[in-house]
Amino acid sequence: MSFLQSVLSGPGPRTRSEALLLAAKGFCMGAADIVPGVSGGTVAFITGIYEQLIEAIRSVNAKAISAFLHGRLHASVQEIHFRFLIPLFIGLGCALVSMAGLMNSLMKNAPVLTWSLFLGLIAGSVLLVSRGVEKWNAAALSSLVLGAIASWFLVGMLPVSTPESWWFIVLCGMIAICAMILPGISGAFLLLILGKYEYITGALRNPFDGGNLLVLATFACGCVVGIAAFSRLLHVFLSRYHSQTIACLTGFMIGASRKVWPWKEVLESKMVNGKLRVLRDTNVLPDQFDTQVMYAVGLMALGFALVLLLDYVSRKGQKNA
């Protein structure tokens, strides 16, 4: 068996039209993942590929990694569902690259309005994720409160500008990729919390400029490690402590929303490589109720409604399946 045959031996589309359809679904997932608050996992649910996605992620297992490390490349690629993952990630990658520039520009030129939309999306996602708690008992409520408190203080402790060292970029990739298996939790939102959303979208905007390709490769390595490690840990918790885990994630999103509040006051900043970098800021209320505040509130409501609409379409699709 040739190497290409080994790569394409696993589950996945068998015709060109099926591969194109899967790539289109991947594009929709990527478009959702680039927006904080909207989960690619939710889109995977809507498009009917969520279970296949989970199986493909879990195919990156210890057996495949061990075979690769021992030089048995054919055995390694046969274990992984590349036939499914390749078209999916081609579509996802195209969406990330094509939309990253728009999101990066909005963050720089219209921060208050952009953060307002993000806050509405995340608020809707909080409601969506909380519905996954099967029974609100003392354990679930305690997990919710602990998750909210922990993330509130964690976000407050993280500096506005986090390191750009390779190890931190790998860590960001490891954490963000886990959102793919959690409908409602956005990888872009996790990057916002870690202070690397603009940095990664900026690299995606011009992937071949300067050291951007190295940044993206480092981030991708973190994603691979995260899929192989964190996804299994999350799977164990979701299998054994489902309600408590979902409640904790809900609380985490509530507390971490502190990071997404649109109106901020800069407390400390400095010039780095000719650019003003914010080191510390605090959330404030708007000075006056003007037109911009009205637009901001409207965008919050729009973001909230969009998430609920996605949830409605998802549940309707599952009923008709």
Buried (B, 14 or more C-beta within 10 A) or exposed (E): EEEEEBBBBBEBBEEEEEBBBBBBBBBBBBBBBBBBBBBBBBBBBBBEBBEBBBEBBBBBEEEBBEBBEEEBEBBBBBBBBBBBBBBBBBBBBBBBBBBBBEBBBBBEEBEBBBBBBBBBBBBBBBBBBBEBBEEEEEEBBBBBBBBBBBBBEBBEEBEBBBBEEBEBBBBBBBBBBBBBBBBBBBBBBBBBBBBBBBBBBBBBBBBEEEEBEEBBEBBBBBBBBBBBEBBBEBBEBBEEBBBBBBBBBBBBBBBBBBBBBBBBEEEEBEEEEEEEEBEEBEEEEEEEEEEBBEBBBBBBBBBBEBBBEBBEBBEEEEEEE
